[in-house]
């Protein structure tokens, strides 16, 4: 049995022009406006959270995953990306 990740739960907050991290966070009933949201590929949840005019900034390894998806879509027309 593997260890479950520990999540930091953030509930009912409004973030404006802030730098936030998605990895290992659960955002419940939050608002993010004009934020820089960093993601490295770890687990996260967005529950009833609204994001507007923000940037998703991909760090490693999420950047590699994004590049692989883009290459796959370009080089493999008609193929599908499947998650389980």
Secondary structure, 3 states (H helix, E strand, C coil): CCCCCCCEEEECCEEECCEEECCCEEEECCEEECCEEEECCCCCEEECCEEECCEEEECCCHHHHHHHHHHHHHHCCCCCCCCC
